[in-house]
Amino acid sequence: MDSAPSRKEVTHDRIVETAARAIRRAGFHGVGVADIMKEAGLTHGGFYAHFASRNALLAEALARAGHDGAASLDKRMASRQARGASAFRALVEGYLSERHLGSVESGCPVAALASEMPRQSDEVREAAAQRVRGLVDMVQRALPPSATVGSAPVVASQLVGALQLARALGDNAEGKALLAATRRALLAQHDTPAPA
């Protein structure tokens, strides 16, 4: 029988959830401990009752962002697959969607933070590497069996790069056109028709 989470566990979870949104919205350096605690509705002084350091929080927040982003993408993929799309089409259309374009705060942390990841502490870089590996694994599972060996990291790079470039152009016609062109190119290269 599971017991209800303690007050400390609930507070810890709220801090991590807040930080997961904040780092995707403002980047690693765009938020401080005081900002995260304030956004979570807590005082700065309580931070060290939950985390040994800011880097410990960032690593945990990155893991949460990865989990939440993957769960959201899985849900969008399942909906598309229920309507007959292949796993690969569902992944590409879900990841390179207009919804994801405008959802930096709740979307894929790799796309939101990739350029900042190499400049973080070892602890945060390892959490970032896990997020990248998770994305590559998700692509690998979605690719058809006929895909060439080594396609998954290439496709993952194209997904992340296209989303970053589209966001740089803006949540507008130009950004949306870039996503659409990338979707078409990836599907033409890797998609297989759904079984009849």
PASEBA-1860 file (N, C-alpha, C; in nm, 3 decimals):
! residues 196
1> MDSAPSRK> 0.084/-0.118/0.000/0.000/0.000/0.000/0.088/0.124/0.000 ~ 0.067/0.213/-0.095/0.145/0.336/-0.103/0.095/0.435/0.000 ~ 0.189/0.501/0.064/0.149/0.606/0.157/0.150/0.739/0.084 ~ 0.075/0.831/0.136/0.070/0.966/0.077/0.206/1.031/0.093 ~ 0.247/1.112/-0.006/0.376/1.179/0.006/0.377/1.276/0.124 ~ 0.493/1.288/0.185/0.507/1.380/0.297/0.501/1.524/0.247 ~ 0.483/1.615/0.340/0.481/1.757/0.304/0.613/1.797/0.238 ~ 0.723/1.744/0.291/0.855/1.776/0.234/0.865/1.724/0.090
9> EVTHDRIV> 0.813/1.603/0.066/0.816/1.546/-0.069/0.731/1.628/-0.166 ~ 0.616/1.672/-0.120/0.528/1.754/-0.205/0.596/1.886/-0.237 ~ 0.659/1.948/-0.138/0.729/2.075/-0.160/0.847/2.055/-0.254 ~ 0.922/1.949/-0.234/1.036/1.918/-0.321/0.989/1.904/-0.465 ~ 0.881/1.829/-0.484/0.826/1.808/-0.617/0.783/1.940/-0.680 ~ 0.722/2.027/-0.602/0.679/2.158/-0.654/0.799/2.241/-0.699 ~ 0.908/2.236/-0.624/1.029/2.310/-0.661/1.085/2.255/-0.792 ~ 1.093/2.123/-0.803/1.148/2.060/-0.925/1.060/2.092/-1.046
17> ETAARAIR> 0.930/2.082/-1.029/0.837/2.112/-1.139/0.851/2.258/-1.184 ~ 0.862/2.347/-1.089/0.879/2.490/-1.120/1.010/2.512/-1.193 ~ 1.116/2.451/-1.145/1.248/2.467/-1.207/1.250/2.407/-1.347 ~ 1.180/2.296/-1.367/1.176/2.232/-1.499/1.114/2.325/-1.603 ~ 1.009/2.396/-1.563/0.947/2.494/-1.654/1.039/2.615/-1.672 ~ 1.096/2.661/-1.562/1.178/2.784/-1.565/1.302/2.769/-1.651 ~ 1.370/2.655/-1.642/1.493/2.641/-1.722/1.461/2.633/-1.870 ~ 1.349/2.572/-1.908/1.313/2.568/-2.049/1.270/2.706/-2.099
25> RAGFHGVG> 1.209/2.781/-2.012/1.162/2.916/-2.049/1.277/3.015/-2.058 ~ 1.368/3.013/-1.960/1.470/3.118/-1.949/1.614/3.069/-1.961 ~ 1.634/2.938/-1.974/1.770/2.884/-1.982/1.829/2.862/-1.844 ~ 1.938/2.789/-1.840/2.003/2.758/-1.713/2.047/2.884/-1.639 ~ 2.103/2.978/-1.711/2.154/3.099/-1.647/2.047/3.206/-1.629 ~ 1.931/3.183/-1.687/1.824/3.281/-1.680/1.742/3.274/-1.553 ~ 1.768/3.174/-1.471/1.694/3.161/-1.346/1.791/3.132/-1.231 ~ 1.760/3.188/-1.118/1.837/3.161/-0.998/1.752/3.090/-0.896
33> VADIMKEA> 1.816/3.046/-0.792/1.747/2.975/-0.685/1.635/3.061/-0.628 ~ 1.663/3.188/-0.601/1.562/3.276/-0.543/1.441/3.289/-0.635 ~ 1.465/3.298/-0.767/1.355/3.309/-0.864/1.268/3.183/-0.862 ~ 1.333/3.068/-0.861/1.259/2.942/-0.863/1.177/2.926/-0.735 ~ 1.239/2.955/-0.622/1.168/2.941/-0.495/1.049/3.037/-0.489 ~ 1.069/3.159/-0.536/0.959/3.257/-0.536/0.846/3.209/-0.627 ~ 0.880/3.161/-0.747/0.777/3.113/-0.839/0.702/2.992/-0.782 ~ 0.773/2.913/-0.701/0.710/2.797/-0.637/0.629/2.837/-0.513
41> GLTHGGFY> 0.635/2.966/-0.478/0.560/3.014/-0.362/0.628/2.984/-0.230 ~ 0.762/2.974/-0.234/0.839/2.939/-0.115/0.947/3.044/-0.089 ~ 1.004/3.039/0.030/1.112/3.132/0.062/1.245/3.074/0.018 ~ 1.336/3.163/-0.015/1.469/3.124/-0.059/1.540/3.040/0.045 ~ 1.518/3.071/0.172/1.587/3.002/0.280/1.559/2.854/0.287 ~ 1.447/2.808/0.236/1.414/2.667/0.243/1.480/2.580/0.138 ~ 1.551/2.642/0.045/1.609/2.568/-0.067/1.700/2.454/-0.022 ~ 1.791/2.483/0.071/1.893/2.383/0.108/1.838/2.270/0.194
49> AHFASRNA> 1.713/2.279/0.234/1.650/2.165/0.299/1.613/2.058/0.195 ~ 1.618/2.098/0.067/1.578/2.007/-0.041/1.691/1.969/-0.136 ~ 1.789/2.056/-0.153/1.895/2.033/-0.252/2.031/2.072/-0.195 ~ 2.132/1.996/-0.232/2.267/2.025/-0.186/2.325/2.147/-0.256 ~ 2.277/2.172/-0.379/2.332/2.283/-0.457/2.236/2.321/-0.569 ~ 2.263/2.432/-0.631/2.185/2.475/-0.748/2.198/2.372/-0.860 ~ 2.320/2.319/-0.879/2.341/2.219/-0.983/2.260/2.092/-0.958 ~ 2.245/2.054/-0.831/2.163/1.937/-0.799/2.018/1.962/-0.841
57> LLAEALAR> 1.969/2.084/-0.814/1.834/2.119/-0.858/1.824/2.118/-1.010 ~ 1.921/2.178/-1.079/1.916/2.184/-1.225/1.916/2.044/-1.286 ~ 1.998/1.955/-1.232/2.003/1.818/-1.285/1.869/1.748/-1.266 ~ 1.809/1.765/-1.148/1.680/1.702/-1.122/1.570/1.767/-1.207 ~ 1.576/1.897/-1.223/1.477/1.968/-1.305/1.488/1.925/-1.451 ~ 1.608/1.904/-1.499/1.629/1.859/-1.636/1.571/1.719/-1.656 ~ 1.592/1.632/-1.556/1.534/1.497/-1.564/1.381/1.506/-1.567 ~ 1.324/1.592/-1.483/1.178/1.609/-1.481/1.130/1.663/-1.615
65> AGHDGAAS> 1.199/1.763/-1.667/1.159/1.821/-1.796/1.162/1.715/-1.905 ~ 1.264/1.629/-1.902/1.273/1.522/-2.001/1.158/1.424/-1.988 ~ 1.128/1.386/-1.865/1.018/1.293/-1.841/0.885/1.353/-1.885 ~ 0.861/1.476/-1.844/0.734/1.542/-1.879/0.721/1.565/-2.029 ~ 0.830/1.609/-2.092/0.828/1.631/-2.237/0.803/1.502/-2.314 ~ 0.868/1.393/-2.270/0.849/1.263/-2.336/0.707/1.213/-2.316 ~ 0.651/1.231/-2.196/0.514/1.186/-2.170/0.414/1.262/-2.258 ~ 0.437/1.392/-2.274/0.349/1.473/-2.359/0.359/1.429/-2.505
73> LDKRMASR> 0.482/1.406/-2.551/0.502/1.361/-2.689/0.442/1.222/-2.709 ~ 0.460/1.132/-2.612/0.400/0.998/-2.621/0.249/1.007/-2.637 ~ 0.187/1.097/-2.563/0.041/1.114/-2.570/0.000/1.162/-2.709 ~ 0.073/1.261/-2.763/0.042/1.311/-2.897/0.064/1.202/-3.002 ~ 0.171/1.122/-2.983/0.200/1.013/-3.077/0.089/0.907/-3.073 ~ 0.046/0.870/-2.953/-0.058/0.767/-2.940/-0.187/0.811/-3.009 ~ -0.219/0.938/-2.997/-0.339/0.990/-3.062/-0.326/0.978/-3.214 ~ -0.211/1.012/-3.268/-0.190/1.003/-3.413/-0.190/0.858/-3.459
81> QARGASAF> -0.126/0.771/-3.381/-0.122/0.630/-3.419/-0.261/0.567/-3.414 ~ -0.344/0.611/-3.320/-0.481/0.560/-3.313/-0.560/0.596/-3.439 ~ -0.517/0.703/-3.507/-0.583/0.743/-3.632/-0.512/0.685/-3.755 ~ -0.417/0.592/-3.733/-0.356/0.520/-3.844/-0.216/0.562/-3.885 ~ -0.157/0.659/-3.818/-0.022/0.701/-3.853/0.080/0.597/-3.807 ~ 0.189/0.585/-3.881/0.299/0.499/-3.836/0.362/0.563/-3.713 ~ 0.440/0.486/-3.639/0.509/0.539/-3.520/0.601/0.654/-3.560 ~ 0.669/0.641/-3.673/0.761/0.746/-3.715/0.686/0.873/-3.754
89> RALVEGYL> 0.580/0.860/-3.831/0.500/0.977/-3.869/0.445/1.045/-3.743 ~ 0.396/0.964/-3.649/0.341/1.020/-3.525/0.448/1.097/-3.448 ~ 0.570/1.045/-3.445/0.680/1.113/-3.376/0.713/1.245/-3.446 ~ 0.733/1.240/-3.576/0.772/1.360/-3.651/0.663/1.467/-3.643 ~ 0.539/1.426/-3.666/0.430/1.524/-3.662/0.406/1.579/-3.521 ~ 0.430/1.497/-3.420/0.414/1.544/-3.283/0.527/1.637/-3.240 ~ 0.650/1.599/-3.272/0.765/1.679/-3.230/0.772/1.810/-3.308 ~ 0.748/1.804/-3.437/0.756/1.924/-3.521/0.619/1.986/-3.543
97> SERHLGSV> 0.539/1.985/-3.439/0.404/2.043/-3.447/0.408/2.191/-3.414 ~ 0.305/2.260/-3.459/0.291/2.402/-3.425/0.272/2.419/-3.274 ~ 0.207/2.323/-3.213/0.189/2.328/-3.067/0.325/2.326/-2.996 ~ 0.414/2.236/-3.039/0.547/2.226/-2.978/0.629/2.353/-3.006 ~ 0.609/2.411/-3.122/0.678/2.536/-3.158/0.652/2.643/-3.052 ~ 0.530/2.656/-3.007/0.495/2.760/-2.911/0.502/2.717/-2.766 ~ 0.554/2.597/-2.740/0.552/2.542/-2.603/0.692/2.522/-2.546 ~ 0.774/2.624/-2.550/0.911/2.610/-2.500/0.910/2.564/-2.355
105> ESGCPVAA> 0.825/2.624/-2.274/0.823/2.599/-2.130/0.782/2.456/-2.094 ~ 0.705/2.392/-2.180/0.658/2.257/-2.149/0.705/2.154/-2.250 ~ 0.786/2.195/-2.347/0.830/2.105/-2.452/0.959/2.033/-2.421 ~ 1.022/1.984/-2.526/1.145/1.906/-2.516/1.258/1.991/-2.458 ~ 1.321/1.946/-2.349/1.431/2.024/-2.291/1.556/2.023/-2.378 ~ 1.572/1.922/-2.462/1.689/1.919/-2.550/1.681/2.035/-2.648 ~ 1.566/2.054/-2.710/1.549/2.165/-2.804/1.558/2.300/-2.732 ~ 1.508/2.307/-2.611/1.508/2.433/-2.538/1.646/2.471/-2.486
113> LASEMPRQ> 1.731/2.371/-2.457/1.854/2.399/-2.383/1.983/2.346/-2.448 ~ 1.975/2.287/-2.566/2.092/2.220/-2.624/2.216/2.309/-2.632 ~ 2.200/2.432/-2.672/2.318/2.518/-2.688/2.383/2.553/-2.555 ~ 2.309/2.543/-2.446/2.364/2.574/-2.314/2.421/2.451/-2.242 ~ 2.382/2.333/-2.284/2.418/2.211/-2.212/2.569/2.190/-2.197 ~ 2.650/2.214/-2.299/2.794/2.188/-2.284/2.864/2.277/-2.182 ~ 2.805/2.389/-2.145/2.870/2.483/-2.055/2.826/2.468/-1.910 ~ 2.762/2.358/-1.877/2.713/2.336/-1.741/2.812/2.250/-1.661
121> SDEVREAA> 2.783/2.236/-1.534/2.865/2.151/-1.447/2.857/2.007/-1.495 ~ 2.948/1.923/-1.448/2.947/1.781/-1.485/2.813/1.716/-1.452 ~ 2.759/1.749/-1.337/2.632/1.692/-1.292/2.518/1.727/-1.387 ~ 2.512/1.850/-1.428/2.406/1.894/-1.519/2.431/1.842/-1.660 ~ 2.558/1.839/-1.702/2.589/1.785/-1.836/2.551/1.639/-1.846 ~ 2.572/1.562/-1.740/2.533/1.420/-1.743/2.382/1.406/-1.752 ~ 2.309/1.489/-1.679/2.162/1.486/-1.690/2.120/1.525/-1.832 ~ 2.189/1.621/-1.891/2.159/1.663/-2.030/2.188/1.549/-2.127
129> AQRVRGLV> 2.300/1.482/-2.108/2.335/1.370/-2.196/2.228/1.261/-2.188 ~ 2.173/1.238/-2.070/2.065/1.140/-2.055/1.942/1.182/-2.134 ~ 1.912/1.311/-2.137/1.797/1.359/-2.214/1.821/1.336/-2.363 ~ 1.943/1.363/-2.410/1.974/1.342/-2.552/1.962/1.193/-2.585 ~ 2.019/1.109/-2.499/2.009/0.963/-2.523/1.864/0.917/-2.525 ~ 1.783/0.973/-2.438/1.641/0.938/-2.435/1.571/0.975/-2.564 ~ 1.603/1.092/-2.617/1.542/1.135/-2.744/1.587/1.044/-2.858 ~ 1.714/1.011/-2.863/1.765/0.922/-2.968/1.698/0.785/-2.957
137> DMVQRALP> 1.682/0.735/-2.835/1.614/0.606/-2.815/1.469/0.611/-2.863 ~ 1.401/0.723/-2.836/1.262/0.738/-2.880/1.255/0.735/-3.033 ~ 1.347/0.803/-3.097/1.352/0.803/-3.244/1.380/0.662/-3.294 ~ 1.476/0.594/-3.231/1.512/0.458/-3.273/1.391/0.365/-3.268 ~ 1.312/0.377/-3.163/1.192/0.291/-3.150/1.087/0.324/-3.256 ~ 1.083/0.450/-3.300/0.982/0.491/-3.397/1.023/0.463/-3.542 ~ 1.151/0.456/-3.569/1.197/0.433/-3.706/1.153/0.297/-3.757 ~ 1.121/0.286/-3.884/1.085/0.155/-3.939/1.208/0.063/-3.939
145> PSATVGSA> 1.188/-0.067/-3.935/1.300/-0.161/-3.934/1.394/-0.144/-4.054 ~ 1.344/-0.090/-4.163/1.426/-0.073/-4.284/1.523/0.045/-4.274 ~ 1.514/0.126/-4.170/1.602/0.243/-4.158/1.747/0.198/-4.145 ~ 1.836/0.274/-4.205/1.977/0.239/-4.200/2.030/0.254/-4.058 ~ 2.131/0.174/-4.027/2.195/0.180/-3.896/2.251/0.321/-3.876 ~ 2.231/0.375/-3.760/2.281/0.509/-3.731/2.186/0.621/-3.768 ~ 2.066/0.587/-3.817/1.970/0.691/-3.855/1.914/0.767/-3.736 ~ 1.899/0.700/-3.622/1.830/0.762/-3.507/1.898/0.891/-3.460
153> PVVASQLV> 2.031/0.893/-3.439/2.090/1.019/-3.396/2.079/1.129/-3.501 ~ 2.083/1.092/-3.628/2.071/1.190/-3.735/1.931/1.251/-3.735 ~ 1.830/1.166/-3.725/1.692/1.215/-3.723/1.668/1.299/-3.598 ~ 1.718/1.254/-3.483/1.701/1.332/-3.360/1.764/1.470/-3.376 ~ 1.879/1.476/-3.439/1.945/1.605/-3.464/1.860/1.693/-3.553 ~ 1.800/1.635/-3.655/1.714/1.711/-3.746/1.590/1.762/-3.674 ~ 1.532/1.681/-3.588/1.414/1.723/-3.513/1.447/1.843/-3.422 ~ 1.553/1.829/-3.344/1.593/1.934/-3.250/1.633/2.060/-3.326
161> GALQLARA> 1.716/2.044/-3.428/1.762/2.160/-3.504/1.649/2.234/-3.572 ~ 1.556/2.160/-3.631/1.442/2.224/-3.698/1.357/2.301/-3.598 ~ 1.334/2.242/-3.482/1.252/2.310/-3.382/1.323/2.436/-3.331 ~ 1.453/2.427/-3.309/1.528/2.545/-3.263/1.526/2.656/-3.368 ~ 1.548/2.621/-3.493/1.547/2.722/-3.599/1.408/2.783/-3.616 ~ 1.306/2.699/-3.610/1.169/2.752/-3.621/1.138/2.846/-3.506 ~ 1.182/2.812/-3.387/1.160/2.901/-3.273/1.237/3.031/-3.288 ~ 1.355/3.023/-3.349/1.433/3.145/-3.373/1.360/3.237/-3.472
169> LGDNAEGK> 1.292/3.177/-3.569/1.215/3.256/-3.665/1.087/3.309/-3.602 ~ 1.031/3.234/-3.509/0.912/3.278/-3.437/0.794/3.187/-3.460 ~ 0.698/3.197/-3.371/0.574/3.121/-3.382/0.485/3.196/-3.481 ~ 0.527/3.190/-3.608/0.462/3.266/-3.714/0.466/3.184/-3.843 ~ 0.427/3.241/-3.954/0.422/3.168/-4.081/0.559/3.115/-4.121 ~ 0.664/3.193/-4.099/0.798/3.153/-4.140/0.846/3.034/-4.056 ~ 0.828/3.040/-3.924/0.866/2.930/-3.837/0.787/2.804/-3.867 ~ 0.658/2.820/-3.890/0.571/2.707/-3.920/0.607/2.644/-4.055
177> ALLAATRR> 0.646/2.726/-4.152/0.687/2.674/-4.284/0.814/2.590/-4.272 ~ 0.907/2.633/-4.187/1.030/2.555/-4.167/0.996/2.419/-4.108 ~ 0.907/2.417/-4.009/0.866/2.288/-3.951/0.800/2.199/-4.056 ~ 0.713/2.257/-4.136/0.642/2.179/-4.238/0.739/2.120/-4.340 ~ 0.836/2.198/-4.382/0.934/2.149/-4.479/1.017/2.035/-4.420 ~ 1.054/2.046/-4.295/1.133/1.941/-4.230/1.049/1.816/-4.211 ~ 0.923/1.832/-4.173/0.834/1.716/-4.161/0.827/1.641/-4.294 ~ 0.804/1.716/-4.402/0.793/1.653/-4.535/0.921/1.578/-4.571
185> ALLAQHDT> 1.035/1.639/-4.547/1.163/1.577/-4.583/1.188/1.450/-4.501 ~ 1.164/1.455/-4.371/1.186/1.337/-4.287/1.090/1.225/-4.323 ~ 0.964/1.259/-4.346/0.866/1.156/-4.380/0.895/1.094/-4.516 ~ 0.938/1.175/-4.611/0.972/1.122/-4.743/1.089/1.026/-4.734 ~ 1.180/1.052/-4.643/1.300/0.968/-4.631/1.275/0.842/-4.550 ~ 1.193/0.848/-4.444/1.186/0.736/-4.350/1.050/0.675/-4.326 ~ 0.941/0.738/-4.365/0.810/0.686/-4.328/0.772/0.568/-4.414 ~ 0.702/0.477/-4.352/0.648/0.361/-4.425/0.497/0.371/-4.420
193> PAPA> 0.429/0.331/-4.526/0.283/0.336/-4.523/0.226/0.247/-4.414 ~ 0.116/0.288/-4.357/0.048/0.207/-4.255/-0.004/0.080/-4.321 ~ -0.004/-0.031/-4.246/-0.057/-0.156/-4.303/-0.204/-0.142/-4.339 ~ -0.241/-0.206/-4.450/-0.381/-0.197/-4.497/-0.472/-0.284/-4.414
END
